[in-house]
Amino acid sequence: MIENSAVGTLYIVATPIGNLEDITNRALRILREVDLIAAEDTRHTTKLLQHFAINTALKPCHDHNEREQQNYFVQLLLAGKNIALVSDAGTPLISDPGFHLVREAQQQGIRVVPIPGACAVIAALSAAGLPSDRFSFEGFLPAKSTARKSTLETLKEESRTLIFYEAPHRLLESLQDLVAVFGKDRQAVLARELTKTFETIKNTTLAELAEWVEADSNQQRGECVLLIEGWKAPVQEDINQETGRVLKVLLAELPVKQAAALTAEITGERKNKLYQYALEITNKTNE
């Protein structure tokens, strides 16, 4: 039971991402007991409430009105009213509205309480078969290819598992850009329509995933989560002691490329291998 107090509480309530059985008993109780529900899309949330016979009043809180409406919600909270914030699906604020309201509520000394539940990011990661001890959620990639590739370039050597949301109509183009920037052999997973009738979790290389999506238009529908294996540094072969000494002497006087080329001529070692080793030496020296 929600306690009455001079100042209300803002509840951040996770709702199902598809299967309505995933809502928690606590979430249902909170949605029934609060004075108002701030919803990303009141039409969408009305269907959820009707299914569970909940009659709590609704007020929109979305990307286009959140900053304007936050003062209205905060004043209600300060007057002792309890409010639940919900998004269309999953956990609010995860690529959904609510950040400005939560921050303002905290700054006003209003208690903010999370009501955990479904989240597409975590659901996808749990079943992806990619390393899950460290990951980076990047939200939606830019809509245009040039900006998208530019963003991907900054993430190319990120060692953590990368997670993106993607709109179905941009899925294929995004996969093709991922192949272009990350390479065709990087392991990837498409988690689509999670918890719904046509749930799909496909684990393969980026190139094969792009080909599979292109060949089947059904895979370009619904809610999509893309997970990409983190970058792994290439294993450097050992450089023998004498070759390393020659390279270091030449690096003291010459640019990296020239020092590597000259060392290759002197020692017979491969130039590309020496160039990579020279870069490592230079980077360590500059740290």
C-alpha positions as CSV (number, residue, x, y, z in Angstrom):
1,M,0.0,0.0,0.0
2,I,1.3,3.5,-0.9
3,E,1.8,5.6,2.1
4,N,0.2,9.1,2.2
5,S,2.7,11.9,3.0
6,A,3.1,15.6,2.5
7,V,5.1,15.0,-0.6
8,G,4.2,12.4,-3.2
9,T,6.4,9.7,-4.8
10,L,7.4,9.3,-8.4
11,Y,7.3,5.6,-9.4
12,I,9.2,4.5,-12.5
13,V,7.2,1.5,-13.6
14,A,8.4,-1.1,-16.1
15,T,5.7,-2.6,-18.3
16,P,5.8,-5.6,-20.7
17,I,7.7,-5.4,-23.9
18,G,5.2,-7.8,-25.5
19,N,3.9,-10.6,-23.4
20,L,1.5,-9.1,-20.9
21,E,2.3,-12.0,-18.4
22,D,5.7,-10.2,-17.8
23,I,4.1,-7.4,-15.8
24,T,4.8,-7.8,-12.0
25,N,2.3,-7.8,-9.2
26,R,4.0,-4.8,-7.7
27,A,3.7,-2.9,-10.9
28,L,0.0,-3.6,-11.1
29,R,-0.5,-2.6,-7.5
30,I,1.3,0.7,-8.0
31,L,-0.6,1.5,-11.2
32,R,-3.8,1.0,-9.3
33,E,-2.9,3.0,-6.3
34,V,-1.2,6.1,-7.7
35,D,-3.2,9.3,-8.3
36,L,-2.0,9.7,-11.9
37,I,0.0,7.8,-14.6
38,A,2.3,9.8,-16.8
39,A,2.4,7.9,-20.0
40,E,4.5,8.2,-23.2
41,D,1.4,7.4,-25.3
42,T,-1.9,7.4,-23.4
43,R,-3.6,5.4,-26.2
44,H,-1.1,2.6,-25.9
45,T,-1.2,2.6,-22.1
46,T,-5.0,2.7,-22.0
47,K,-5.0,-0.7,-23.7
48,L,-2.7,-2.1,-21.0
49,L,-4.8,-0.6,-18.2
50,Q,-8.0,-1.9,-19.7
51,H,-6.6,-5.4,-19.9
52,F,-5.9,-5.4,-16.2
53,A,-9.1,-3.4,-15.3
54,I,-7.1,-0.4,-14.0
55,N,-9.0,2.9,-14.0
56,T,-6.2,5.4,-12.9
57,A,-6.2,8.7,-14.7
58,L,-3.6,9.2,-17.5
59,K,-1.6,12.3,-18.6
60,P,0.8,12.3,-21.6
61,C,4.6,12.6,-20.9
62,H,6.5,12.2,-24.2
63,D,9.6,13.6,-26.0
64,H,7.7,16.6,-27.3
65,N,6.0,17.8,-24.1
66,E,8.1,16.4,-21.2
67,R,10.0,19.7,-20.4
68,E,6.7,21.7,-20.6
69,Q,4.8,19.2,-18.5
70,Q,7.4,18.4,-15.9
71,N,6.5,21.4,-13.8
72,Y,2.9,20.2,-13.7
73,F,3.9,16.8,-12.5
74,V,6.4,18.2,-10.0
75,Q,3.8,20.5,-8.5
76,L,1.4,17.6,-8.1
77,L,4.1,15.5,-6.4
78,L,4.9,18.4,-4.1
79,A,1.2,18.6,-3.2
80,G,1.3,15.0,-2.0
81,K,0.1,13.2,-5.1
82,N,1.7,10.0,-6.2
83,I,2.6,9.5,-9.9
84,A,3.7,6.5,-12.0
85,L,5.8,7.1,-15.1
86,V,5.5,4.5,-17.8
87,S,6.7,4.2,-21.4
88,D,5.1,2.4,-24.2
89,A,7.0,-0.8,-23.3
90,G,9.8,-1.9,-21.0
91,T,11.7,0.2,-18.5
92,P,11.1,4.0,-18.8
93,L,14.1,6.3,-19.7
94,I,15.9,3.5,-21.6
95,S,15.8,5.4,-25.0
96,D,12.4,6.7,-23.8
97,P,11.2,9.9,-22.2
98,G,11.4,10.7,-18.5
99,F,15.0,11.8,-17.7
100,H,14.0,15.5,-17.3
101,L,11.1,14.7,-15.0
102,V,13.2,12.3,-12.8
103,R,16.0,14.8,-12.5
104,E,13.7,17.7,-11.6
105,A,11.8,15.5,-9.1
106,Q,15.1,14.6,-7.4
107,Q,16.2,18.2,-7.3
108,Q,13.0,19.1,-5.6
109,G,13.6,16.5,-2.9
110,I,10.9,14.2,-4.2
111,R,11.4,10.5,-3.7
112,V,11.9,8.5,-7.0
113,V,11.2,4.7,-6.7
114,P,12.0,2.2,-9.5
115,I,9.6,-0.6,-10.1
116,P,11.7,-3.1,-12.0
117,G,10.5,-5.3,-14.8
118,A,11.0,-6.0,-18.5
119,C,13.8,-4.3,-20.5
120,A,14.5,-5.2,-24.1
121,V,18.3,-4.5,-23.6
122,I,18.7,-6.9,-20.7
123,A,16.4,-9.5,-22.2
124,A,18.3,-9.6,-25.4
125,L,21.7,-9.7,-23.7
126,S,20.7,-12.5,-21.5
127,A,19.9,-14.8,-24.5
128,A,22.4,-13.5,-27.0
129,G,25.4,-15.8,-26.2
130,L,27.8,-12.8,-26.2
131,P,30.0,-11.7,-23.3
132,S,27.7,-10.0,-20.7
133,D,30.1,-9.1,-18.0
134,R,30.8,-5.7,-19.7
135,F,28.5,-4.1,-22.2
136,S,27.6,-0.7,-23.6
137,F,24.1,0.3,-24.6
138,E,24.2,2.9,-27.4
139,G,20.5,3.5,-28.0
140,F,19.5,4.2,-31.6
141,L,22.1,4.8,-34.3
142,P,21.8,7.9,-36.5
143,A,19.2,7.6,-39.2
144,K,21.5,8.7,-42.1
145,S,24.3,6.4,-43.3
146,T,27.1,9.0,-43.2
147,A,26.4,10.0,-39.6
148,R,25.8,6.3,-38.7
149,K,29.2,5.3,-40.1
150,S,30.9,8.1,-38.3
151,T,29.4,7.0,-35.0
152,L,30.4,3.4,-35.6
153,E,33.9,4.5,-36.3
154,T,34.2,5.8,-32.8
155,L,33.0,2.4,-31.5
156,K,35.0,0.2,-33.8
157,E,37.6,-0.7,-31.1
158,E,35.2,-0.8,-28.2
159,S,36.0,-4.0,-26.3
160,R,32.6,-4.3,-24.6
161,T,29.6,-6.0,-26.1
162,L,27.7,-3.2,-28.0
163,I,23.9,-3.0,-27.9
164,F,21.7,-0.9,-30.2
165,Y,18.0,-0.4,-30.7
166,E,17.1,-0.1,-34.4
167,A,14.0,0.8,-36.3
168,P,12.9,-2.1,-38.6
169,H,12.9,0.0,-41.8
170,R,16.6,0.9,-41.1
171,L,17.8,-2.5,-39.9
172,L,19.3,-3.7,-43.2
173,E,21.1,-0.4,-43.9
174,S,22.5,-0.4,-40.4
175,L,23.7,-4.0,-40.7
176,Q,25.4,-3.1,-44.0
177,D,27.1,-0.1,-42.5
178,L,28.2,-2.3,-39.5
179,V,29.8,-4.7,-42.0
180,A,31.6,-1.8,-43.7
181,V,33.0,-0.4,-40.5
182,F,33.4,-3.4,-38.2
183,G,34.2,-6.0,-40.8
184,K,32.2,-9.0,-42.1
185,D,33.4,-11.5,-39.4
186,R,32.4,-9.7,-36.2
187,Q,29.9,-11.9,-34.3
188,A,26.5,-10.3,-34.0
189,V,23.0,-11.1,-32.7
190,L,19.6,-9.8,-33.9
191,A,17.0,-10.1,-31.1
192,R,13.6,-9.2,-32.7
193,E,10.1,-9.1,-31.3
194,L,11.2,-10.3,-27.9
195,T,8.5,-12.1,-25.8
196,K,6.1,-11.9,-28.7
197,T,4.7,-14.5,-31.1
198,F,7.4,-14.1,-33.7
199,E,10.4,-13.8,-31.3
200,T,13.6,-14.3,-33.2
201,I,17.2,-14.5,-31.8
202,K,19.8,-15.0,-34.5
203,N,23.5,-15.3,-33.7
204,T,26.0,-15.3,-36.6
205,T,28.6,-13.0,-38.2
206,L,27.6,-9.5,-39.3
207,A,27.9,-10.4,-43.0
208,E,25.7,-13.5,-42.7
209,L,23.2,-11.6,-40.6
210,A,22.9,-8.8,-43.2
211,E,22.4,-11.4,-45.9
212,W,19.8,-13.2,-43.9
213,V,17.8,-10.1,-43.1
214,E,18.0,-9.0,-46.8
215,A,16.7,-12.3,-48.0
216,D,13.8,-12.4,-45.6
217,S,11.6,-9.3,-45.4
218,N,9.9,-10.7,-42.3
219,Q,13.1,-10.0,-40.4
220,Q,12.7,-6.3,-41.1
221,R,9.6,-5.9,-39.0
222,G,8.9,-5.3,-35.3
223,E,11.1,-4.2,-32.5
224,C,14.8,-4.9,-33.0
225,V,17.8,-5.1,-30.7
226,L,21.3,-5.5,-32.3
227,L,24.1,-6.9,-30.2
228,I,27.7,-6.8,-31.5
229,E,30.7,-8.6,-30.1
230,G,33.3,-6.3,-28.7
231,W,36.6,-5.6,-30.5
232,K,39.5,-8.0,-29.8
233,A,43.0,-6.7,-30.3
234,P,45.0,-8.8,-32.8
235,V,47.5,-11.1,-31.2
236,Q,50.9,-9.7,-31.9
237,E,53.6,-12.2,-32.7
238,D,56.7,-12.0,-30.7
239,I,59.6,-9.8,-32.0
240,N,63.0,-11.3,-31.1
241,Q,65.2,-9.2,-28.9
242,E,67.8,-8.1,-31.5
243,T,65.1,-7.0,-34.0
244,G,63.3,-5.1,-31.2
245,R,66.6,-3.4,-30.3
246,V,67.2,-2.3,-33.9
247,L,63.7,-1.0,-34.2
248,K,63.9,1.0,-31.0
249,V,67.2,2.6,-32.1
250,L,65.7,3.7,-35.4
251,L,62.5,5.0,-33.8
252,A,64.6,7.4,-31.9
253,E,65.6,9.1,-35.1
254,L,62.9,8.2,-37.7
255,P,59.1,8.2,-38.2
256,V,57.3,5.0,-37.4
257,K,56.7,3.9,-41.0
258,Q,60.3,4.6,-42.1
259,A,61.8,2.9,-39.0
260,A,59.7,-0.2,-39.6
261,A,60.7,-0.4,-43.2
262,L,64.4,0.0,-42.5
263,T,64.3,-2.6,-39.7
264,A,62.6,-5.0,-42.1
265,E,65.4,-4.5,-44.6
266,I,68.1,-5.1,-41.9
267,T,66.5,-8.1,-40.1
268,G,64.3,-9.7,-42.7
269,E,61.3,-9.5,-40.5
270,R,57.9,-8.6,-42.0
271,K,57.3,-4.9,-42.4
272,N,53.6,-4.9,-41.4
273,K,54.5,-6.8,-38.2
274,L,57.2,-4.3,-37.4
275,Y,55.0,-1.4,-38.1
276,Q,52.3,-2.6,-35.6
277,Y,55.0,-3.3,-33.0
278,A,56.5,0.2,-33.6
279,L,53.0,1.8,-33.1
280,E,52.7,-0.1,-29.8
281,I,56.1,1.2,-28.7
282,T,55.3,4.8,-29.7
283,N,51.9,4.7,-28.0
284,K,53.3,3.4,-24.8
285,T,56.0,6.1,-24.9
286,N,53.4,8.9,-25.4
287,E,51.1,7.7,-22.5
